[in-house]
Amino acid sequence: MSWLGKLFGNKTPIADGTTPPAPQDPENDQPDDGLLFGPADALNEEADRLMSVNRPADALSAMDAAIACLHESLAVCQDSPDRGRWLGELYDKQASIKVQLGDIDGANKSLLDSWVTYRSLADRFPQQPHLRCDSAIALQKIARVLMLQGCHANALKFIQDASTIFADLAQQYPDEPNYRRFFGMMTELLSQCMNALGHSDIAAQLQRPTETT
């Protein structure tokens, strides 16, 4: 190898004395998963630790930071439905901590953020029905919190939307028993809501066995 070759390795110098860029390896260009999601994972674990020693206020701060980190990471890696689902799960945990702190309105906000996350994933990855199921479960959680607050009229729309999703899934995937089970749970919740709203006749009708297929 010439002295130029030794100086520049296997690169060939070009006319102006610089060297051409090294060939790009598409696999090596992918963002490192640990570097991207490690900080959010560590903060999530710290939130769990703080909850285990009964420090919910500090746990909430750690969870807020974990969600912020994960948002930044997902801006770089947008094609991972599993990571997107993790964001929805962190919002659920954030809501749970807020409930323990007595911040019910804040918990509702976190649950809404969770639902928006799952709904966006379901729209982006329509071939994955479990993402639609996630969005319906998020709606169910919102409805339950609203009912605990006595806001049955507000809860009704969330229950109906979740019921529609579960009914559609049960029809499209008859071999998946969980979808039918979830639909049955939502029918029961709808009955409770209608009863609380003074529609006992409708509530009683909903209690009758129904078919979703």
Contacts in CASP RR format, 6 or more apart in sequence:
PFRMAT RR
TARGET T0000
AUTHOR 0000-0000-0000
METHOD contacts of the structure
MODEL  1
MSWLGKLFGNKTPIADGTTPPAPQDPENDQPDDGLLFGPADALNEEADRL
MSVNRPADALSAMDAAIACLHESLAVCQDSPDRGRWLGELYDKQASIKVQ
LGDIDGANKSLLDSWVTYRSLADRFPQQPHLRCDSAIALQKIARVLMLQG
CHANALKFIQDASTIFADLAQQYPDEPNYRRFFGMMTELLSQCMNALGHS
DIAAQLQRPTETT
1 9 0 8 1.000
4 13 0 8 1.000
5 11 0 8 1.000
8 19 0 8 1.000
11 19 0 8 1.000
11 20 0 8 1.000
11 22 0 8 1.000
12 19 0 8 1.000
12 20 0 8 1.000
13 19 0 8 1.000
14 20 0 8 1.000
31 76 0 8 1.000
31 77 0 8 1.000
33 77 0 8 1.000
36 73 0 8 1.000
36 76 0 8 1.000
36 77 0 8 1.000
37 70 0 8 1.000
37 73 0 8 1.000
37 83 0 8 1.000
39 66 0 8 1.000
39 69 0 8 1.000
39 73 0 8 1.000
40 66 0 8 1.000
40 67 0 8 1.000
40 69 0 8 1.000
40 70 0 8 1.000
40 73 0 8 1.000
40 90 0 8 1.000
41 66 0 8 1.000
43 62 0 8 1.000
43 63 0 8 1.000
43 65 0 8 1.000
43 66 0 8 1.000
43 69 0 8 1.000
44 62 0 8 1.000
44 63 0 8 1.000
44 66 0 8 1.000
44 90 0 8 1.000
44 93 0 8 1.000
46 59 0 8 1.000
46 62 0 8 1.000
47 59 0 8 1.000
47 60 0 8 1.000
47 62 0 8 1.000
47 63 0 8 1.000
47 66 0 8 1.000
47 93 0 8 1.000
47 97 0 8 1.000
48 59 0 8 1.000
50 56 0 8 1.000
50 58 0 8 1.000
50 59 0 8 1.000
50 62 0 8 1.000
51 59 0 8 1.000
51 97 0 8 1.000
56 97 0 8 1.000
56 100 0 8 1.000
56 101 0 8 1.000
57 101 0 8 1.000
59 97 0 8 1.000
60 94 0 8 1.000
60 97 0 8 1.000
60 98 0 8 1.000
60 101 0 8 1.000
63 90 0 8 1.000
63 93 0 8 1.000
63 94 0 8 1.000
63 97 0 8 1.000
64 94 0 8 1.000
66 90 0 8 1.000
67 87 0 8 1.000
67 90 0 8 1.000
67 91 0 8 1.000
67 94 0 8 1.000
70 83 0 8 1.000
70 86 0 8 1.000
70 87 0 8 1.000
70 90 0 8 1.000
71 87 0 8 1.000
73 83 0 8 1.000
74 80 0 8 1.000
74 83 0 8 1.000
74 84 0 8 1.000
74 87 0 8 1.000
77 83 0 8 1.000
81 121 0 8 1.000
81 124 0 8 1.000
81 125 0 8 1.000
81 128 0 8 1.000
81 131 0 8 1.000
84 117 0 8 1.000
84 121 0 8 1.000
85 118 0 8 1.000
85 121 0 8 1.000
85 131 0 8 1.000
85 134 0 8 1.000
87 117 0 8 1.000
88 113 0 8 1.000
88 114 0 8 1.000
88 117 0 8 1.000
88 118 0 8 1.000
88 134 0 8 1.000
88 138 0 8 1.000
89 114 0 8 1.000
91 110 0 8 1.000
91 111 0 8 1.000
91 113 0 8 1.000
91 114 0 8 1.000
91 117 0 8 1.000
92 110 0 8 1.000
92 111 0 8 1.000
92 114 0 8 1.000
92 138 0 8 1.000
92 141 0 8 1.000
94 110 0 8 1.000
95 106 0 8 1.000
95 107 0 8 1.000
95 108 0 8 1.000
95 110 0 8 1.000
95 111 0 8 1.000
95 114 0 8 1.000
95 141 0 8 1.000
95 145 0 8 1.000
96 107 0 8 1.000
98 104 0 8 1.000
98 106 0 8 1.000
98 107 0 8 1.000
98 110 0 8 1.000
99 107 0 8 1.000
99 145 0 8 1.000
104 145 0 8 1.000
104 148 0 8 1.000
104 149 0 8 1.000
107 145 0 8 1.000
108 142 0 8 1.000
108 145 0 8 1.000
108 146 0 8 1.000
111 138 0 8 1.000
111 141 0 8 1.000
111 142 0 8 1.000
111 145 0 8 1.000
112 142 0 8 1.000
114 138 0 8 1.000
114 141 0 8 1.000
115 135 0 8 1.000
115 138 0 8 1.000
115 139 0 8 1.000
115 142 0 8 1.000
118 131 0 8 1.000
118 134 0 8 1.000
118 135 0 8 1.000
118 137 0 8 1.000
118 138 0 8 1.000
119 135 0 8 1.000
119 138 0 8 1.000
121 128 0 8 1.000
121 131 0 8 1.000
121 134 0 8 1.000
121 135 0 8 1.000
122 128 0 8 1.000
122 131 0 8 1.000
122 132 0 8 1.000
122 134 0 8 1.000
122 135 0 8 1.000
125 131 0 8 1.000
129 169 0 8 1.000
129 172 0 8 1.000
129 173 0 8 1.000
132 165 0 8 1.000
132 168 0 8 1.000
132 169 0 8 1.000
133 165 0 8 1.000
133 166 0 8 1.000
133 169 0 8 1.000
133 178 0 8 1.000
133 179 0 8 1.000
133 182 0 8 1.000
135 165 0 8 1.000
136 161 0 8 1.000
136 162 0 8 1.000
136 165 0 8 1.000
136 166 0 8 1.000
136 169 0 8 1.000
136 182 0 8 1.000
136 186 0 8 1.000
137 162 0 8 1.000
137 182 0 8 1.000
139 158 0 8 1.000
139 159 0 8 1.000
139 161 0 8 1.000
139 162 0 8 1.000
139 165 0 8 1.000
140 158 0 8 1.000
140 159 0 8 1.000
140 162 0 8 1.000
140 182 0 8 1.000
140 185 0 8 1.000
140 186 0 8 1.000
140 189 0 8 1.000
142 155 0 8 1.000
142 158 0 8 1.000
143 155 0 8 1.000
143 156 0 8 1.000
143 158 0 8 1.000
143 159 0 8 1.000
143 162 0 8 1.000
143 189 0 8 1.000
143 193 0 8 1.000
144 155 0 8 1.000
144 189 0 8 1.000
146 152 0 8 1.000
146 154 0 8 1.000
146 155 0 8 1.000
146 158 0 8 1.000
147 155 0 8 1.000
147 189 0 8 1.000
147 192 0 8 1.000
147 193 0 8 1.000
147 196 0 8 1.000
150 196 0 8 1.000
152 193 0 8 1.000
152 196 0 8 1.000
152 197 0 8 1.000
153 197 0 8 1.000
155 193 0 8 1.000
156 190 0 8 1.000
156 193 0 8 1.000
156 194 0 8 1.000
156 197 0 8 1.000
159 186 0 8 1.000
159 189 0 8 1.000
159 190 0 8 1.000
159 193 0 8 1.000
160 190 0 8 1.000
162 186 0 8 1.000
163 183 0 8 1.000
163 186 0 8 1.000
163 187 0 8 1.000
163 190 0 8 1.000
166 179 0 8 1.000
166 182 0 8 1.000
166 183 0 8 1.000
166 184 0 8 1.000
166 186 0 8 1.000
166 212 0 8 1.000
167 183 0 8 1.000
167 212 0 8 1.000
169 176 0 8 1.000
169 179 0 8 1.000
169 182 0 8 1.000
169 183 0 8 1.000
170 176 0 8 1.000
170 179 0 8 1.000
170 180 0 8 1.000
170 183 0 8 1.000
170 212 0 8 1.000
170 213 0 8 1.000
171 212 0 8 1.000
171 213 0 8 1.000
173 179 0 8 1.000
174 213 0 8 1.000
180 212 0 8 1.000
180 213 0 8 1.000
183 212 0 8 1.000
187 206 0 8 1.000
187 210 0 8 1.000
188 206 0 8 1.000
188 207 0 8 1.000
190 206 0 8 1.000
191 202 0 8 1.000
191 203 0 8 1.000
191 204 0 8 1.000
191 206 0 8 1.000
191 207 0 8 1.000
192 203 0 8 1.000
194 200 0 8 1.000
194 202 0 8 1.000
194 203 0 8 1.000
194 206 0 8 1.000
195 203 0 8 1.000
END
